[in-house]
Amino acid sequence: GQQVMQIPQYQHVQEGEDFTTYCNSSTTLSNIQWYKQRPGGHPVFLIQLVKSGEVKKQKRLTFQFGEAKKNSSLHITATQTTDVGTYFCAGDNNAGNMLTFGGGTRLMVKP
Amino acid sequence: NAGVTQTPKFQVLKTGQSMTLQCAQDMNHEYMSWYRQDPGMGLRLIHYSVGAGITDQGEVPNGYNVSRSTTEDFPLRLLSAAPSQTSVYFCASSPRRRAGEQFFGPGTRLTVL
C-alpha cells in the first residue's frame, strides 16, 4: 500500500533559525496536505497542494509539492516559540477516500 | 458550531471489555474518519465513511467496527479491547465525499490494561 515517509523525526532549533521537514511518498499523489499538532492537541489543517511543482506561502511558512508529485517540503523561516509542535504531511490516494499520514516531524524551539 | 466533538476524553478498559467511542459533527460534513495515534508515529486510518450508510476499512481496521446511520454521528466500537489498542483516537470530518481538509476532534485517550 501507499507509504509516506517524513524526515527528520525530531528537530531542535534556536529561535530565529530556519526549519525544513521533508515528505516522500512511495506512489504518486493526487494532492498533499500539511497539518500542525501542538503538544497535547489535535492536528490542525495548514494547507493543501494539488499541482505539480506548486509552491504556496503562509507568512513564514513555505510549502512545496514536487514535480513528480511524490515529495513535498515545509520550510519555516526564522522560527518562533509559537512554531513548536509536530508537523505532518498526508497524501491522498488516487481514489480520494483515504489519507496516509507521514510519521511527523517534531519541532522544538529554544528561546 | 461545536465542530467535531468526541466523548469520552479519557477511558481505561480491561482486556476483553468492549466500548464505543462517540464522534459527532455539526458542520453537515459528508466524510468522516477515525484515526489512531501512537507515540512517535503518525496517524493511521482505522475506518472512514463518505456519507450516511456507507463505511469502509482504512489501514488498521482489525478489532474495530463503525456505523454511519446519520450524517452527524460516526461511533467507533472496540469489540474486545486488547493492550495493543492503547492509543489516542481522533475522529475527523471533511466537507465533501472525499478525504479533503480534515477537521479533527479533540481526541480520546484510551488505555487498555
Contacts between the chains, C-beta under 8 A, distances in Angstrom:
chain1	res1	chain2	res2	distance
A	1	B	59	7.2
A	4	B	42	7.7
A	6	B	42	7.4
A	9	B	40	7.4
A	33	B	101	6.9
A	33	B	102	7.5
A	35	B	102	7.6
A	41	B	106	7.9
A	42	B	90	6.0
A	42	B	104	4.2
A	42	B	105	6.6
A	42	B	106	5.5
A	42	B	107	5.5
A	43	B	43	6.9
A	43	B	90	7.1
A	43	B	92	8.0
A	43	B	102	7.3
A	43	B	104	5.0
A	44	B	104	7.2
A	45	B	101	4.7
A	45	B	102	6.2
A	45	B	103	7.2
A	48	B	100	7.2
A	48	B	101	6.3
A	88	B	42	5.8
A	88	B	43	7.1
A	90	B	43	7.8
A	90	B	102	7.9
A	92	B	98	7.9
A	92	B	99	5.8
A	96	B	98	3.9
A	96	B	99	6.2
A	97	B	31	7.8
A	97	B	48	6.5
A	97	B	50	6.0
A	97	B	56	7.1
A	97	B	98	5.9
A	97	B	99	5.7
A	98	B	45	5.9
A	98	B	48	6.6
A	98	B	58	6.2
A	98	B	59	7.7
A	98	B	99	5.8
A	99	B	33	7.8
A	99	B	45	6.7
A	99	B	99	4.6
A	99	B	102	6.9
A	100	B	45	7.5
A	100	B	59	7.3
A	101	B	35	7.7
A	101	B	42	3.8
A	101	B	43	4.4
A	101	B	44	7.3
A	102	B	42	5.4
A	103	B	40	7.3
A	103	B	41	5.8
A	103	B	42	4.5
A	104	B	41	7.9
A	104	B	42	5.2
